[in-house]
């Protein structure tokens, strides 16, 4: 190491690597400037109490479970290892409904898969689960798990009829969907109050598809994508920046405008007269709500004009935004943080846009000292790091605290099938190794940013990947971030990876469990997806099933 370089002044590039020397059992940490922290120094980091979590200890992971809970968990995980059962789960569920009836089927599901993966149907059923977690230093993330993805064929003529401009197809948004969204506001409010009652430091999770018509979200996403495409198609080589002069020339080329209007637009985009216009300002100006006022001035009808919303669609978008604002206000008043879940990629640009609007208002640095609203980033997407960096720039521009939950992703098969069907490049990383690398890169980028800029940026490392957790723990130690520091949280799904959650909790880290809840039949899509994910997760060398079986054997052996 250079003599003038203090280890905490160098940013980490790669976390750990091993050597073949029998004497060099301690990994070493490499930093940006091509320097290596000496083994003695790094040994202190890795041998500290914070870094000594044992993620392969059956007692630590499952010792708090009752005999019945152990048997149920073994049964559930064993079922998840049967590909035929998992691949045809919906068929078998429908068959059971037809033959045994809904009441019997739901009762069986409630006492098996539901009990394992969900906290309960209501607040009273959740209390024992939350108390058990609290005793193990694990916080709750309450998640109303009903999934509300609609089919365009479901919208009948008894609805809100809209006619977008420029000869776009007419669209119908059914009233039932709007009524359901209003009902979900009440459900989510109850979720926020439950978090406040049982865990002042807890989180509530929200799905935007439960608060707005999914078709409308897809429309909004298409508008946002076309705004981005319009900007970068004209200024692709400029890195998202363009001079005022070039912008004026381009704007006049595509829009009918007078000099006064053009001056107003440019002054709004460059209020400090830097001579430069950037994409963040441009995207702020051309939102789905304001798009018609610009596209009606188009010189020709192109892709941007063809996504212009109707006035009725704008009303529906604003209602969706109002629902989110109502819940964010409730959360802020109750001291509860909100995690906005990531969803299908066709909805995600709209969700991101709505979340940024919430963050600007509720994460504002002059109103709070920590983020209230967290967005979720799926790192199996090729543009994950780019999106994180762009949103971080937005947080700097608009002076709000940045909160991020990082996941690998939950809709891989859907995204790949959709990209093939519609013949566009698949947004998912080509290999699982690329996804792992992307995840670790985003974690590292955000932790470096927090280390450099101080408190205010908060990261939730929501993963079941042990290697990513171990890298995060080492990086926290290297950057001097204490386990109890609110800058970094860990999270796993309830019923999964207890061998990660419980040791982290016992060593003082901020660790949470995602606790889905709701009526059994409403959360069935969630349960089927959890089962499908487990079929892949159980391929690890040290699986949940093996640890459960080890703990059960110890009980029988009287150890």
MOZIVEN-V369683 format. One record per helix or strand of 2 or more residues. SS is the DSSP state (H for helix, E for strand). FROM is the first residue (numbers start at 1). TO is the last residue. If there is no record, write none. Layout:
# MOZIVEN-V369683
ss	from	to
SS	FROM	TO
SS	FROM	TO
This chain:
# MOZIVEN-V369683
ss	from	to
H	7	9
E	12	17
E	28	31
E	35	36
H	39	46
H	49	51
H	58	62
H	67	79
H	83	87
H	89	100
H	102	117
E	118	120
H	123	135
E	138	144
H	152	154
E	159	162
E	171	174
H	175	198
E	203	206
H	208	210
H	214	238
E	241	243
H	244	254
H	259	269
E	276	278
H	279	285
H	291	295
H	305	307
H	311	334
E	337	340
H	345	362
E	373	378
H	384	397
E	403	407
H	412	422
H	432	453
E	458	462
H	466	479
E	488	493
H	498	506
E	511	517
H	524	537
H	544	557
